[in-house]
């Protein structure tokens, strides 16, 4: 069943990315060509520079952010990049070039920040500015937002819950005559850039995503002993020989195997394996040693 859910997610992601970008099979080169047409060569060159600088395990995330920026720029126009926000926020162009941190997204990479920013701006254009923010880690529907002074029964309040994510809170009259609100979960929606970011990342997968580099980082060798240990662990815990592939010699071998194995849809012990293969790919020997010790307890 877990494998079925993984394939369902990929099928939906491929449908969305085909609708949004016309891509039957998402690839980095095609994405960047389309992005250059909308964003311009200089911005895309900077985005590629940032993506190359990210760990290989994060490259697909950076490229998914580019997909959001492509769709968002098509929605809002190229002027979005040059527009300052009342002196409080720099223009997106400045953020891209100088890696300026922007609240409330300071925990994200530069490309992720910009993707969140444009996803919210497109959502505001489509549905109006959000009047409240809520956390959907709690699915309590009642009285999650502060009501405006002019609230009346039946009115809908736009609520933000994620970058580009919106739903409505419906104003209701409680039995004691007071006004309250109920979140309408059926109204949950995402702006098109947010949909593009999710769907590109899921449909394209972890990689390899080559960006015309010499030397090719995916051809760099990995620690053979550690790779053999992680490869054998995957086979013992349910990965097929086709999924695990042959012996892992390069970073690209490991990334391709991770993509085939669908570890996120397996049991919780696979999180330790993921941390191990991530450390193997990203060249983090201390993390790798710790994770190998951790999975040794789940033989």
Residue frames as qw, qx, qy, qz and C-alpha x, y, z in Angstrom:
[[0.000, 0.884, 0.468, 0.000, 0.00, 0.00, 0.00],
 [0.306, -0.770, 0.094, 0.552, 2.84, 2.40, 0.78],
 [0.362, -0.113, 0.599, 0.705, 4.34, 1.87, -2.68],
 [0.167, 0.635, 0.685, 0.318, 0.90, 2.54, -4.14],
 [0.141, -0.919, -0.258, 0.261, 0.66, 5.85, -2.29],
 [0.373, -0.524, 0.353, 0.680, 4.10, 6.84, -3.54],
 [0.280, 0.182, 0.699, 0.632, 3.08, 6.16, -7.12],
 [0.031, 0.814, 0.578, 0.052, -0.22, 8.01, -6.60],
 [0.238, -0.832, -0.018, 0.501, 1.74, 11.07, -5.44],
 [0.329, -0.293, 0.550, 0.710, 4.05, 10.88, -8.46],
 [0.228, 0.479, 0.747, 0.399, 1.10, 10.46, -10.83],
 [0.051, -0.910, -0.393, 0.125, -0.60, 13.55, -9.40],
 [0.321, -0.696, 0.214, 0.605, 2.68, 15.49, -9.49],
 [0.345, -0.007, 0.667, 0.660, 3.25, 14.57, -13.15],
 [0.143, 0.713, 0.651, 0.219, -0.30, 15.65, -13.99],
 [0.166, -0.915, -0.186, 0.317, 0.19, 19.01, -12.28],
 [0.350, -0.548, 0.386, 0.654, 3.59, 19.70, -13.79],
 [0.331, 0.277, 0.716, 0.549, 2.27, 18.83, -17.25],
 [0.042, 0.851, 0.515, 0.087, -0.59, 21.31, -16.76],
 [0.274, -0.892, -0.025, 0.360, 1.67, 24.02, -15.35],
 [0.211, -0.679, 0.498, 0.496, 4.79, 23.66, -17.49],
 [0.768, 0.518, -0.182, -0.331, 3.81, 21.35, -20.33],
 [0.084, 0.549, -0.831, 0.022, 6.54, 18.90, -19.29],
 [0.893, -0.059, -0.355, -0.271, 5.77, 15.23, -19.74],
 [0.869, -0.221, -0.264, 0.355, 8.94, 14.32, -17.87],
 [0.182, -0.979, 0.091, 0.005, 10.51, 17.05, -15.71],
 [0.826, 0.096, -0.041, 0.554, 14.19, 17.60, -16.46],
 [0.376, -0.663, -0.071, 0.644, 16.57, 20.28, -15.23],
 [0.299, -0.071, 0.447, 0.840, 17.68, 21.39, -18.70],
 [0.029, -0.563, -0.652, -0.508, 14.10, 21.89, -19.93],
 [0.336, -0.802, -0.434, 0.236, 13.11, 23.69, -16.73],
 [0.384, -0.540, 0.076, 0.745, 16.03, 26.11, -17.02],
 [0.203, 0.186, 0.553, 0.787, 15.32, 26.84, -20.68],
 [0.165, -0.724, -0.597, -0.304, 11.74, 27.75, -19.84],
 [0.432, -0.747, -0.271, 0.427, 12.86, 29.76, -16.82],
 [0.396, -0.211, 0.242, 0.860, 15.30, 31.75, -18.94],
 [0.054, 0.473, 0.575, 0.665, 12.46, 32.81, -21.24],
 [0.345, -0.801, -0.456, -0.179, 10.42, 34.14, -18.30],
 [0.569, -0.747, -0.095, 0.331, 13.07, 35.31, -15.83],
 [0.285, 0.912, -0.296, 0.019, 15.93, 36.26, -18.12],
 [0.818, 0.299, -0.417, 0.261, 19.39, 34.74, -18.58],
 [0.139, 0.538, -0.532, 0.638, 21.09, 36.60, -15.72],
 [0.633, -0.380, 0.337, -0.584, 18.59, 35.53, -13.08],
 [0.986, 0.034, -0.088, -0.137, 18.66, 31.92, -14.23],
 [0.618, 0.465, -0.492, 0.399, 22.48, 31.92, -14.25],
 [0.165, -0.493, 0.542, -0.660, 22.42, 33.07, -10.62],
 [0.849, -0.191, 0.169, -0.462, 19.80, 30.43, -9.75],
 [0.918, 0.240, -0.305, 0.080, 21.98, 27.73, -11.33],
 [0.295, 0.536, -0.566, 0.552, 24.96, 29.00, -9.34],
 [0.491, -0.393, 0.454, -0.631, 22.95, 28.65, -6.12],
 [0.956, 0.003, -0.001, -0.293, 21.68, 25.19, -7.09],
 [0.749, 0.401, -0.462, 0.256, 25.22, 24.01, -7.85],
 [0.067, 0.515, -0.580, 0.627, 26.32, 25.24, -4.43],
 [0.746, -0.328, 0.214, -0.539, 23.69, 23.23, -2.59],
 [0.414, -0.261, 0.871, -0.040, 24.35, 19.67, -1.36],
 [0.240, 0.061, -0.801, -0.545, 23.42, 17.13, -4.03],
 [0.089, -0.381, -0.905, 0.168, 20.70, 15.81, -1.74],
 [0.094, 0.651, 0.396, -0.640, 19.12, 19.29, -1.87],
 [0.089, -0.171, 0.501, 0.843, 19.56, 20.04, -5.57],
 [0.059, -0.445, -0.806, -0.386, 16.08, 18.84, -6.54],
 [0.180, -0.741, -0.525, 0.378, 14.62, 21.15, -3.88],
 [0.151, -0.521, 0.148, 0.827, 16.47, 24.14, -5.34],
 [0.004, 0.039, 0.698, 0.715, 15.28, 23.30, -8.85],
 [0.101, -0.607, -0.787, -0.043, 11.71, 22.88, -7.60],
 [0.134, -0.710, -0.254, 0.643, 11.97, 26.44, -6.26],
 [0.068, -0.259, 0.477, 0.837, 13.01, 27.56, -9.75],
 [0.039, -0.384, -0.839, -0.382, 9.84, 25.90, -11.09],
 [0.133, -0.747, -0.564, 0.326, 7.80, 28.00, -8.62],
 [0.141, -0.596, 0.090, 0.785, 9.61, 31.16, -9.72],
 [0.076, 0.026, 0.710, 0.700, 8.98, 30.34, -13.37],
 [0.099, -0.581, -0.782, -0.206, 5.24, 29.86, -12.86],
 [0.211, -0.747, -0.394, 0.492, 4.98, 32.84, -10.52],
 [0.157, -0.402, 0.277, 0.858, 6.78, 35.16, -12.95],
 [0.001, -0.264, -0.757, -0.598, 4.42, 34.10, -15.70],
 [0.184, -0.704, -0.685, 0.051, 1.53, 35.03, -13.40],
 [0.263, -0.831, -0.226, 0.435, 2.84, 38.36, -12.06],
 [0.474, 0.861, -0.028, 0.181, 5.17, 39.51, -14.81],
 [0.733, 0.212, -0.251, 0.596, 8.91, 40.15, -14.88],
 [0.038, -0.699, 0.144, -0.699, 8.44, 43.44, -13.01],
 [0.803, -0.564, -0.154, -0.112, 7.84, 41.42, -9.83],
 [0.835, -0.044, -0.172, 0.521, 11.60, 40.96, -9.59],
 [0.368, 0.344, -0.065, 0.861, 12.36, 44.68, -9.63],
 [0.347, -0.712, -0.244, -0.560, 9.63, 45.96, -7.32],
 [0.195, 0.166, -0.664, 0.703, 10.62, 47.14, -3.85],
 [0.412, -0.577, -0.695, -0.124, 8.10, 46.84, -1.03],
 [0.318, -0.900, -0.182, -0.236, 7.72, 50.22, 0.66],
 [0.114, 0.770, -0.488, 0.395, 11.37, 50.42, 1.65],
 [0.713, -0.463, 0.437, -0.296, 10.93, 47.61, 4.16],
 [0.864, 0.013, 0.484, 0.140, 11.77, 44.76, 1.85],
 [0.111, -0.487, 0.563, 0.658, 14.35, 44.76, -0.93],
 [0.709, 0.401, -0.255, -0.522, 13.37, 43.90, -4.45],
 [0.967, -0.041, 0.251, -0.033, 13.52, 40.17, -5.24],
 [0.698, 0.627, -0.217, 0.269, 16.40, 40.87, -7.64],
 [0.042, -0.745, 0.518, -0.419, 18.48, 42.15, -4.73],
 [0.794, -0.340, 0.426, -0.269, 17.60, 39.09, -2.66],
 [0.953, 0.290, 0.061, 0.062, 18.68, 36.80, -5.48],
 [0.563, 0.679, -0.288, 0.374, 21.99, 38.55, -6.14],
 [0.005, 0.632, -0.532, 0.563, 23.05, 39.24, -2.54],
 [0.551, -0.187, -0.805, 0.118, 21.41, 36.33, -0.70],
 [0.203, -0.325, 0.314, -0.869, 19.61, 38.77, 1.59],
 [0.097, -0.271, -0.926, 0.245, 17.54, 37.09, 4.30],
 [0.336, -0.282, -0.244, -0.865, 13.84, 37.98, 4.16],
 [0.258, 0.097, 0.774, -0.570, 11.36, 37.57, 7.02],
 [0.703, -0.472, 0.428, -0.316, 9.50, 35.33, 7.60],
 [0.962, 0.261, -0.079, -0.030, 11.53, 32.88, 5.51],
 [0.002, -0.832, 0.548, -0.082, 15.00, 33.25, 7.03],
 [0.658, -0.305, 0.686, -0.050, 15.26, 29.49, 7.64],
 [0.828, 0.466, 0.311, 0.002, 15.04, 28.80, 3.88],
 [0.574, -0.063, 0.381, 0.722, 17.63, 28.95, 1.12],
 [0.064, 0.366, -0.152, -0.916, 17.63, 31.96, -1.19],
 [0.258, -0.047, -0.718, -0.645, 15.70, 30.17, -3.93],
 [0.254, -0.452, -0.850, 0.094, 13.24, 28.70, -1.44],
 [0.065, -0.487, -0.346, 0.800, 12.71, 32.19, 0.06],
 [0.190, 0.253, -0.342, -0.885, 11.93, 33.65, -3.32],
 [0.275, -0.197, -0.864, -0.372, 9.65, 30.73, -4.19],
 [0.182, -0.519, -0.742, 0.383, 7.68, 31.23, -0.96],
 [0.004, 0.440, 0.092, -0.893, 7.49, 34.98, -1.61],
 [0.262, 0.126, -0.526, -0.799, 6.15, 34.65, -5.14],
 [0.254, -0.310, -0.909, -0.115, 3.75, 31.86, -4.11],
 [0.100, -0.556, -0.588, 0.579, 2.25, 34.18, -1.47],
 [0.099, 0.383, -0.131, -0.909, 2.08, 37.12, -3.86],
 [0.275, -0.061, -0.750, -0.598, 0.21, 35.03, -6.45],
 [0.227, -0.447, -0.849, 0.168, -2.14, 33.77, -3.72],
 [0.026, -0.514, -0.331, 0.791, -2.83, 37.37, -2.64],
 [0.192, 0.219, -0.422, -0.859, -3.56, 38.33, -6.24],
 [0.303, -0.174, -0.859, -0.375, -5.93, 35.40, -6.69],
 [0.449, -0.537, -0.714, -0.007, -7.82, 35.48, -3.36],
 [0.234, -0.874, 0.008, -0.425, -6.95, 38.74, -1.64],
 [0.164, 0.524, -0.664, 0.508, -4.58, 39.25, 1.24],
 [0.585, -0.295, -0.745, 0.125, -4.83, 36.78, 4.10],
 [0.351, -0.739, 0.020, -0.575, -6.47, 38.25, 7.22],
 [0.696, -0.562, 0.393, -0.216, -5.06, 35.60, 9.54],
 [0.420, 0.461, -0.782, -0.003, -2.50, 32.82, 9.79],
 [0.835, -0.332, 0.270, -0.346, -3.06, 29.37, 11.23],
 [0.040, -0.464, 0.883, 0.054, -1.13, 26.13, 11.67],
 [0.826, 0.057, -0.267, -0.493, -2.71, 23.08, 10.07],
 [0.308, 0.220, -0.890, 0.254, -0.68, 20.71, 12.23],
 [0.228, 0.238, 0.744, -0.581, -3.78, 21.08, 14.37],
 [0.100, -0.282, -0.730, -0.615, -7.01, 20.25, 12.54],
 [0.008, -0.558, -0.635, 0.534, -9.22, 21.93, 15.14],
 [0.206, 0.525, 0.533, 0.630, -11.70, 23.94, 13.09],
 [0.232, -0.862, -0.443, -0.088, -13.35, 26.20, 15.68],
 [0.245, -0.969, -0.006, 0.006, -12.27, 29.73, 16.53],
 [0.816, -0.081, 0.113, 0.561, -8.73, 29.58, 15.19],
 [0.363, 0.352, 0.161, 0.848, -8.66, 33.17, 13.92],
 [0.047, -0.432, -0.375, 0.819, -9.38, 36.60, 15.32],
 [0.288, 0.689, 0.638, 0.188, -12.54, 38.05, 13.78],
 [0.197, 0.250, 0.104, 0.942, -12.52, 41.53, 12.22],
 [0.139, 0.215, 0.460, -0.850, -14.73, 44.18, 13.80],
 [0.533, 0.249, -0.132, -0.798, -17.23, 44.06, 10.93],
 [0.066, 0.065, -0.985, -0.144, -17.59, 40.26, 10.91],
 [0.666, 0.051, 0.150, -0.729, -21.08, 38.89, 10.26],
 [0.700, -0.013, 0.706, -0.104, -22.46, 35.34, 10.03],
 [0.783, 0.526, 0.330, 0.034, -21.73, 33.69, 6.70],
 [0.229, 0.912, -0.331, -0.083, -18.75, 35.93, 5.87],
 [0.953, 0.077, -0.035, 0.291, -15.57, 34.23, 4.73],
 [0.230, -0.901, 0.344, 0.134, -12.11, 35.22, 5.96],
 [0.788, 0.490, -0.347, 0.134, -9.06, 34.25, 3.91],
 [0.674, -0.662, 0.329, 0.013, -6.53, 32.44, 6.10],
 [0.490, 0.642, -0.589, 0.029, -2.91, 31.61, 5.29],
 [0.889, -0.402, 0.207, -0.076, -1.42, 28.32, 6.49],
 [0.764, -0.139, 0.402, 0.486, 1.65, 27.91, 4.30],
 [0.063, -0.458, 0.374, 0.804, 3.53, 29.73, 1.53],
 [0.292, 0.091, -0.622, -0.721, 0.93, 30.04, -1.21],
 [0.245, -0.302, -0.921, -0.008, -1.58, 28.02, 0.82],
 [0.298, -0.134, 0.150, -0.933, -4.98, 29.44, 1.72],
 [0.197, -0.423, -0.880, -0.088, -8.32, 28.34, 3.12],
 [0.262, -0.539, -0.152, -0.786, -11.41, 30.15, 4.40],
 [0.080, -0.201, -0.781, 0.585, -12.70, 30.63, 7.91],
 [0.235, -0.529, -0.579, -0.575, -16.50, 30.96, 7.90],
 [0.144, -0.191, 0.437, -0.867, -18.04, 33.31, 10.47],
 [0.445, -0.386, -0.779, -0.217, -20.81, 31.60, 12.46],
 [0.405, -0.539, 0.205, -0.709, -23.10, 32.54, 15.32],
 [0.237, 0.081, -0.917, 0.312, -22.68, 30.33, 18.37],
 [0.375, -0.543, -0.741, -0.119, -25.66, 29.13, 20.50],
 [0.345, -0.585, -0.421, 0.601, -24.91, 31.81, 23.11],
 [0.237, 0.934, 0.254, -0.086, -25.26, 34.52, 20.46],
 [0.288, -0.740, 0.387, 0.470, -21.54, 35.25, 20.15],
 [0.698, 0.659, -0.228, -0.164, -19.70, 35.16, 16.83],
 [0.645, -0.436, 0.583, 0.233, -17.07, 32.55, 16.09],
 [0.489, 0.609, -0.472, -0.410, -15.47, 30.94, 13.07],
 [0.882, -0.052, 0.468, 0.015, -15.04, 27.48, 11.59],
 [0.070, -0.513, 0.667, 0.536, -12.23, 26.63, 9.20],
 [0.836, 0.410, 0.112, -0.347, -13.61, 25.29, 5.92],
 [0.505, -0.413, 0.686, 0.324, -11.10, 22.59, 5.06],
 [0.653, 0.471, 0.569, 0.167, -12.86, 21.94, 1.76],
 [0.287, 0.956, 0.039, -0.038, -11.74, 25.42, 0.67],
 [0.572, -0.577, 0.405, 0.419, -8.02, 24.58, 1.05],
 [0.717, 0.672, 0.114, 0.148, -6.07, 25.62, -2.04],
 [0.593, -0.424, 0.247, 0.638, -2.56, 26.45, -3.21],
 [0.303, 0.820, -0.169, -0.455, -1.37, 29.09, -5.64],
 [0.874, 0.478, -0.086, -0.005, 0.10, 27.89, -8.90],
 [0.283, 0.704, -0.598, 0.260, 3.75, 28.55, -7.93],
 [0.500, -0.403, 0.671, -0.370, 3.30, 26.47, -4.77],
 [0.920, 0.197, 0.268, -0.209, 1.77, 23.67, -6.85],
 [0.673, 0.661, -0.321, 0.079, 4.67, 23.89, -9.30],
 [0.054, -0.667, 0.679, -0.303, 7.23, 23.66, -6.51],
 [0.695, -0.195, 0.623, -0.303, 5.67, 20.55, -4.99],
 [0.894, 0.366, 0.198, -0.168, 4.91, 18.82, -8.26],
 [0.528, 0.721, -0.443, 0.072, 8.31, 19.42, -9.87],
 [0.192, -0.579, 0.740, -0.284, 10.13, 18.10, -6.81],
 [0.741, -0.042, 0.607, -0.283, 7.99, 14.96, -6.59],
 [0.837, 0.517, 0.099, -0.147, 7.80, 14.24, -10.32],
 [0.480, 0.741, -0.453, 0.125, 11.49, 14.85, -11.02],
 [0.927, -0.298, -0.184, 0.138, 12.70, 13.17, -7.86],
 [0.576, -0.727, 0.178, 0.329, 16.06, 13.38, -6.13],
 [0.213, 0.798, -0.466, -0.317, 18.07, 13.07, -9.30],
 [0.465, -0.304, 0.098, 0.826, 20.69, 12.96, -10.59],
 [0.286, 0.916, 0.276, -0.048, 20.04, 16.48, -11.94],
 [0.659, -0.072, 0.184, 0.726, 23.11, 17.50, -13.90],
 [0.082, 0.951, 0.167, -0.247, 23.84, 21.20, -14.42],
 [0.648, 0.699, -0.083, 0.292, 26.63, 21.15, -17.02],
 [0.422, -0.844, 0.331, -0.018, 29.49, 20.93, -14.51],
 [0.829, 0.346, -0.342, 0.275, 33.09, 19.89, -14.96],
 [0.155, 0.061, -0.982, -0.086, 33.99, 17.81, -13.11],
 [0.594, -0.362, -0.464, -0.548, 30.61, 16.16, -12.75],
 [0.312, -0.438, 0.605, -0.587, 29.82, 15.97, -9.00],
 [0.900, -0.046, 0.126, -0.415, 27.67, 12.91, -9.56],
 [0.854, 0.347, -0.373, 0.106, 30.73, 11.00, -10.78],
 [0.043, -0.656, 0.614, -0.437, 32.70, 11.60, -7.60],
 [0.586, -0.032, -0.806, 0.070, 33.45, 8.36, -5.73],
 [0.610, -0.625, 0.079, -0.481, 31.94, 7.54, -2.34],
 [0.285, -0.487, 0.781, -0.269, 33.35, 5.61, 0.61],
 [0.559, 0.128, -0.741, -0.349, 33.16, 2.03, -0.68],
 [0.232, -0.077, -0.903, 0.354, 32.89, 0.31, 2.70],
 [0.245, 0.266, 0.467, -0.807, 30.15, 2.60, 3.96],
 [0.536, 0.242, -0.337, -0.735, 28.31, 2.34, 0.65],
 [0.456, 0.042, -0.878, -0.138, 28.39, -1.47, 0.84],
 [0.047, -0.174, -0.802, 0.570, 27.01, -1.38, 4.39],
 [0.375, 0.326, 0.224, -0.838, 24.12, 0.91, 3.47],
 [0.519, 0.226, -0.597, -0.568, 23.42, -1.04, 0.27],
 [0.343, -0.041, -0.935, 0.075, 23.26, -4.34, 2.18],
 [0.123, 0.233, 0.640, -0.722, 21.05, -2.80, 4.89],
 [0.488, 0.267, -0.109, -0.824, 18.55, -1.64, 2.26],
 [0.537, 0.116, -0.761, -0.345, 18.34, -5.14, 0.78],
 [0.222, -0.099, -0.900, 0.361, 17.85, -6.72, 4.21],
 [0.141, 0.353, 0.542, -0.749, 15.02, -4.34, 5.02],
 [0.499, 0.567, 0.589, -0.287, 12.84, -4.78, 1.97],
 [0.303, 0.717, -0.308, -0.547, 14.41, -3.04, -1.01],
 [0.929, 0.297, 0.219, 0.013, 14.52, -5.24, -4.11],
 [0.656, -0.207, 0.371, 0.625, 17.76, -5.89, -6.00],
 [0.358, 0.610, 0.428, 0.563, 16.36, -3.80, -8.87],
 [0.195, -0.955, -0.175, -0.142, 15.69, -0.89, -6.51],
 [0.593, -0.704, 0.211, 0.329, 19.06, -1.04, -4.76],
 [0.554, 0.789, -0.264, -0.044, 20.94, -1.58, -8.00],
 [0.837, 0.215, -0.328, 0.381, 24.52, -2.73, -8.34],
 [0.614, -0.404, -0.256, 0.627, 27.29, -1.76, -5.93],
 [0.054, 0.987, 0.152, 0.009, 27.39, 1.99, -5.32],
 [0.726, 0.021, 0.030, 0.687, 30.61, 3.55, -6.50],
 [0.190, 0.268, 0.088, 0.940, 29.67, 7.18, -7.15],
 [0.176, 0.236, 0.440, -0.849, 27.43, 9.82, -5.62],
 [0.513, 0.161, -0.345, -0.769, 25.18, 9.50, -8.66],
 [0.446, -0.046, -0.889, -0.095, 24.81, 5.74, -8.05],
 [0.120, -0.247, -0.765, 0.583, 23.59, 6.41, -4.52],
 [0.302, 0.262, 0.133, -0.907, 21.18, 9.17, -5.49],
 [0.523, 0.092, -0.597, -0.600, 19.63, 7.05, -8.24],
 [0.386, -0.141, -0.903, 0.126, 19.18, 4.18, -5.78],
 [0.059, 0.246, 0.558, -0.790, 17.54, 6.44, -3.18],
 [0.439, 0.195, -0.174, -0.859, 15.07, 7.57, -5.82],
 [0.553, 0.016, -0.748, -0.367, 14.18, 3.98, -6.76],
 [0.285, -0.084, -0.879, 0.372, 13.87, 2.73, -3.18],
 [0.396, -0.593, -0.329, -0.619, 11.10, 5.16, -2.09],
 [0.395, -0.014, -0.726, 0.562, 12.43, 5.14, 1.47],
 [0.224, -0.145, 0.262, -0.927, 9.93, 7.77, 2.71],
 [0.739, -0.121, -0.222, -0.625, 7.08, 5.34, 2.20],
 [0.686, 0.017, -0.712, 0.145, 8.70, 2.62, 4.29],
 [0.653, -0.623, -0.409, 0.134, 8.90, 2.01, 8.05],
 [0.221, -0.972, 0.067, -0.042, 10.37, 4.54, 10.48],
 [0.749, -0.434, 0.314, 0.389, 13.76, 2.80, 10.73],
 [0.658, 0.472, 0.310, 0.499, 14.47, 3.96, 7.19],
 [0.013, -0.993, -0.007, -0.119, 14.95, 7.53, 8.41],
 [0.573, -0.660, 0.404, 0.269, 18.27, 6.50, 9.93],
 [0.715, 0.162, 0.513, 0.447, 19.23, 4.94, 6.59],
 [0.335, 0.859, 0.255, 0.292, 18.31, 8.15, 4.77],
 [0.260, -0.943, 0.201, 0.058, 20.50, 10.19, 7.11],
 [0.706, -0.358, 0.502, 0.350, 23.30, 7.74, 6.44],
 [0.630, 0.403, 0.473, 0.466, 23.10, 7.84, 2.65],
 [0.113, 0.975, 0.124, 0.144, 22.76, 11.63, 2.80],
 [0.433, -0.806, 0.351, 0.198, 25.99, 11.87, 4.77],
 [0.734, -0.027, 0.545, 0.404, 27.63, 9.48, 2.32],
 [0.482, 0.692, 0.384, 0.376, 26.62, 11.62, -0.67],
 [0.010, -0.976, -0.037, -0.213, 27.35, 14.98, 0.94],
 [0.621, 0.384, -0.424, 0.535, 30.75, 13.95, 2.29],
 [0.402, -0.691, 0.250, -0.546, 30.07, 14.29, 6.02],
 [0.547, 0.204, -0.793, 0.172, 32.29, 11.66, 7.68],
 [0.090, -0.111, 0.708, -0.692, 31.25, 12.35, 11.28],
 [0.668, 0.102, 0.142, -0.723, 27.56, 12.18, 10.43],
 [0.737, 0.252, -0.563, -0.277, 28.18, 9.08, 8.34],
 [0.313, 0.191, -0.858, 0.360, 29.93, 7.28, 11.21],
 [0.322, -0.004, 0.565, -0.760, 27.11, 8.19, 13.62],
 [0.738, 0.196, -0.064, -0.643, 24.42, 7.02, 11.23],
 [0.627, 0.253, -0.733, -0.084, 26.22, 3.74, 10.47],
 [0.069, 0.098, -0.833, 0.540, 26.33, 3.09, 14.21],
 [0.515, 0.098, 0.313, -0.792, 22.63, 3.89, 14.41],
 [0.792, 0.220, -0.293, -0.488, 21.55, 1.50, 11.68],
 [0.343, 0.285, -0.882, 0.150, 23.78, -1.23, 13.15],
 [0.269, 0.006, 0.735, -0.622, 21.15, -1.46, 15.89],
 [0.692, 0.335, 0.204, -0.606, 18.42, -2.25, 13.31],
 [0.121, 0.350, -0.861, -0.350, 20.02, -5.20, 11.57]]
